[in-house]
Amino acid sequence: MNWSCAADAFDSTGKKIGVIPQLKCIGPFLQVIIHWAFYFVGIVALALILYAAIRLIVSRGDTKQVQEARQILTYALIGLIIVLTSIVLFYFITNIIGIKCIQNFGFDTCPAPTS
């Protein structure tokens, strides 16, 4: 993570004791959180799809088990489609509005509004 948004912290003698994150650190922090959240959602969706496939294979034609496996598969795919659609809509709306700097969660790189 890029912590260039943090300020140096000093003690009463002037000795540097570390860094203090500032408000403009929220953008990079959210970028990392959202990035890992998408990985997590993808892994969970893949695991559910594989689980449903295994249940479908193991069901050996039992209609109740086949129905349950298809239901799991359907819900996993619907969830994955919703997440992917939200990403596409986010990028589409920010391109239409013209504030592409939000796509990188770099709010400090957005130009200041003119009056």
Phi and psi in degrees as GROMACS dihedral restraints (atoms count N, CA, C in turn):
[ dihedral_restraints ]
;  ai    aj    ak    al  type     phi  dphi    fc
    3     4     5     6     1   -85.1    20    10
    4     5     6     7     1   110.3    20    10
    6     7     8     9     1  -101.2    20    10
    7     8     9    10     1    28.5    20    10
    9    10    11    12     1   -66.9    20    10
   10    11    12    13     1   -11.3    20    10
   12    13    14    15     1   -82.9    20    10
   13    14    15    16     1    -4.8    20    10
   15    16    17    18     1   -88.8    20    10
   16    17    18    19     1   149.8    20    10
   18    19    20    21     1  -104.1    20    10
   19    20    21    22     1   150.5    20    10
   21    22    23    24     1   -70.4    20    10
   22    23    24    25     1   142.8    20    10
   24    25    26    27     1  -111.1    20    10
   25    26    27    28     1   136.6    20    10
   27    28    29    30     1  -124.9    20    10
   28    29    30    31     1   149.8    20    10
   30    31    32    33     1   -86.4    20    10
   31    32    33    34     1  -173.5    20    10
   33    34    35    36     1   -66.8    20    10
   34    35    36    37     1   -20.4    20    10
   36    37    38    39     1   -90.1    20    10
   37    38    39    40     1    -4.6    20    10
   39    40    41    42     1    93.8    20    10
   40    41    42    43     1     4.9    20    10
   42    43    44    45     1   -82.0    20    10
   43    44    45    46     1   134.2    20    10
   45    46    47    48     1   -70.5    20    10
   46    47    48    49     1   128.0    20    10
   48    49    50    51     1  -114.8    20    10
   49    50    51    52     1    -2.5    20    10
   51    52    53    54     1   151.5    20    10
   52    53    54    55     1  -157.5    20    10
   54    55    56    57     1  -127.1    20    10
   55    56    57    58     1   151.0    20    10
   57    58    59    60     1  -118.5    20    10
   58    59    60    61     1   118.6    20    10
   60    61    62    63     1   -63.8    20    10
   61    62    63    64     1   140.3    20    10
   63    64    65    66     1  -104.6    20    10
   64    65    66    67     1   176.2    20    10
   66    67    68    69     1   -60.0    20    10
   67    68    69    70     1   -32.2    20    10
   69    70    71    72     1   -73.4    20    10
   70    71    72    73     1    -1.7    20    10
   72    73    74    75     1   -79.7    20    10
   73    74    75    76     1   -11.3    20    10
   75    76    77    78     1   -63.1    20    10
   76    77    78    79     1   -39.8    20    10
   78    79    80    81     1   -57.5    20    10
   79    80    81    82     1   -57.1    20    10
   81    82    83    84     1   -61.0    20    10
   82    83    84    85     1   -35.5    20    10
   84    85    86    87     1   -63.7    20    10
   85    86    87    88     1   -46.8    20    10
   87    88    89    90     1   -63.5    20    10
   88    89    90    91     1   -35.7    20    10
   90    91    92    93     1   -60.5    20    10
   91    92    93    94     1   -44.0    20    10
   93    94    95    96     1   -67.2    20    10
   94    95    96    97     1   -43.4    20    10
   96    97    98    99     1   -61.4    20    10
   97    98    99   100     1   -47.2    20    10
   99   100   101   102     1   -66.4    20    10
  100   101   102   103     1   -39.2    20    10
  102   103   104   105     1   -57.5    20    10
  103   104   105   106     1   -48.8    20    10
  105   106   107   108     1   -72.2    20    10
  106   107   108   109     1   -29.3    20    10
  108   109   110   111     1   -64.6    20    10
  109   110   111   112     1   -39.9    20    10
  111   112   113   114     1   -65.8    20    10
  112   113   114   115     1   -38.9    20    10
  114   115   116   117     1   -60.8    20    10
  115   116   117   118     1   -45.6    20    10
  117   118   119   120     1   -60.6    20    10
  118   119   120   121     1   -46.4    20    10
  120   121   122   123     1   -61.9    20    10
  121   122   123   124     1   -41.7    20    10
  123   124   125   126     1   -63.5    20    10
  124   125   126   127     1   -41.8    20    10
  126   127   128   129     1   -67.0    20    10
  127   128   129   130     1   -41.8    20    10
  129   130   131   132     1   -64.5    20    10
  130   131   132   133     1   -42.9    20    10
  132   133   134   135     1   -63.0    20    10
  133   134   135   136     1   -43.4    20    10
  135   136   137   138     1   -62.8    20    10
  136   137   138   139     1   -42.0    20    10
  138   139   140   141     1   -63.4    20    10
  139   140   141   142     1   -42.2    20    10
  141   142   143   144     1   -66.7    20    10
  142   143   144   145     1   -37.5    20    10
  144   145   146   147     1   -65.1    20    10
  145   146   147   148     1   -43.8    20    10
  147   148   149   150     1   -65.4    20    10
  148   149   150   151     1   -39.9    20    10
  150   151   152   153     1   -61.8    20    10
  151   152   153   154     1   -44.5    20    10
  153   154   155   156     1   -64.2    20    10
  154   155   156   157     1   -39.0    20    10
  156   157   158   159     1   -65.0    20    10
  157   158   159   160     1   -41.8    20    10
  159   160   161   162     1   -65.3    20    10
  160   161   162   163     1   -43.2    20    10
  162   163   164   165     1   -62.7    20    10
  163   164   165   166     1   -35.9    20    10
  165   166   167   168     1   -66.1    20    10
  166   167   168   169     1   -41.0    20    10
  168   169   170   171     1   -69.1    20    10
  169   170   171   172     1   -42.8    20    10
  171   172   173   174     1   -73.8    20    10
  172   173   174   175     1   -19.3    20    10
  174   175   176   177     1   -63.9    20    10
  175   176   177   178     1   -25.7    20    10
  177   178   179   180     1    54.1    20    10
  178   179   180   181     1    37.5    20    10
  180   181   182   183     1    88.9    20    10
  181   182   183   184     1    -2.6    20    10
  183   184   185   186     1   -65.1    20    10
  184   185   186   187     1   119.2    20    10
  186   187   188   189     1   -62.3    20    10
  187   188   189   190     1   -35.9    20    10
  189   190   191   192     1   -67.4    20    10
  190   191   192   193     1   -44.7    20    10
  192   193   194   195     1   -68.1    20    10
  193   194   195   196     1   -37.0    20    10
  195   196   197   198     1   -64.2    20    10
  196   197   198   199     1   -41.6    20    10
  198   199   200   201     1   -64.4    20    10
  199   200   201   202     1   -42.1    20    10
  201   202   203   204     1   -64.6    20    10
  202   203   204   205     1   -41.3    20    10
  204   205   206   207     1   -65.1    20    10
  205   206   207   208     1   -41.3    20    10
  207   208   209   210     1   -65.5    20    10
  208   209   210   211     1   -35.6    20    10
  210   211   212   213     1   -66.0    20    10
  211   212   213   214     1   -43.4    20    10
  213   214   215   216     1   -61.3    20    10
  214   215   216   217     1   -45.7    20    10
  216   217   218   219     1   -62.0    20    10
  217   218   219   220     1   -43.0    20    10
  219   220   221   222     1   -62.3    20    10
  220   221   222   223     1   -47.0    20    10
  222   223   224   225     1   -66.2    20    10
  223   224   225   226     1   -38.1    20    10
  225   226   227   228     1   -64.3    20    10
  226   227   228   229     1   -43.4    20    10
  228   229   230   231     1   -68.6    20    10
  229   230   231   232     1   -39.1    20    10
  231   232   233   234     1   -62.9    20    10
  232   233   234   235     1   -43.9    20    10
  234   235   236   237     1   -61.8    20    10
  235   236   237   238     1   -42.9    20    10
  237   238   239   240     1   -64.3    20    10
  238   239   240   241     1   -41.2    20    10
  240   241   242   243     1   -65.0    20    10
  241   242   243   244     1   -39.4    20    10
  243   244   245   246     1   -62.9    20    10
  244   245   246   247     1   -43.7    20    10
  246   247   248   249     1   -65.8    20    10
  247   248   249   250     1   -45.5    20    10
  249   250   251   252     1   -65.1    20    10
  250   251   252   253     1   -37.4    20    10
  252   253   254   255     1   -65.1    20    10
  253   254   255   256     1   -38.4    20    10
  255   256   257   258     1   -64.3    20    10
  256   257   258   259     1   -37.4    20    10
  258   259   260   261     1   -64.8    20    10
  259   260   261   262     1   -47.1    20    10
  261   262   263   264     1   -62.5    20    10
  262   263   264   265     1   -43.5    20    10
  264   265   266   267     1   -63.3    20    10
  265   266   267   268     1   -39.9    20    10
  267   268   269   270     1   -58.9    20    10
  268   269   270   271     1   -50.1    20    10
  270   271   272   273     1   -67.0    20    10
  271   272   273   274     1   -36.9    20    10
  273   274   275   276     1   -64.7    20    10
  274   275   276   277     1   -47.4    20    10
  276   277   278   279     1   -66.1    20    10
  277   278   279   280     1   -42.2    20    10
  279   280   281   282     1   -67.2    20    10
  280   281   282   283     1   -31.3    20    10
  282   283   284   285     1   -70.8    20    10
  283   284   285   286     1   -40.6    20    10
  285   286   287   288     1   -64.5    20    10
  286   287   288   289     1   -46.5    20    10
  288   289   290   291     1   -70.2    20    10
  289   290   291   292     1   -29.1    20    10
  291   292   293   294     1    92.9    20    10
  292   293   294   295     1    22.0    20    10
  294   295   296   297     1  -116.3    20    10
  295   296   297   298     1    67.0    20    10
  297   298   299   300     1   -67.2    20    10
  298   299   300   301     1   -17.9    20    10
  300   301   302   303     1   -65.1    20    10
  301   302   303   304     1   -23.4    20    10
  303   304   305   306     1   -69.9    20    10
  304   305   306   307     1   -25.5    20    10
  306   307   308   309     1   -60.4    20    10
  307   308   309   310     1   -30.6    20    10
  309   310   311   312     1   -96.5    20    10
  310   311   312   313     1     6.6    20    10
  312   313   314   315     1    54.6    20    10
  313   314   315   316     1    32.4    20    10
  315   316   317   318     1  -103.0    20    10
  316   317   318   319     1    70.1    20    10
  318   319   320   321     1   -61.5    20    10
  319   320   321   322     1   -26.2    20    10
  321   322   323   324     1   -75.1    20    10
  322   323   324   325     1   -10.7    20    10
  324   325   326   327     1   -94.5    20    10
  325   326   327   328     1    -5.0    20    10
  327   328   329   330     1   -71.0    20    10
  328   329   330   331     1   140.4    20    10
  330   331   332   333     1   -67.5    20    10
  331   332   333   334     1   148.4    20    10
  333   334   335   336     1   -68.4    20    10
  334   335   336   337     1   141.3    20    10
  336   337   338   339     1   -66.5    20    10
  337   338   339   340     1   141.7    20    10
  339   340   341   342     1  -101.8    20    10
  340   341   342   343     1   144.4    20    10
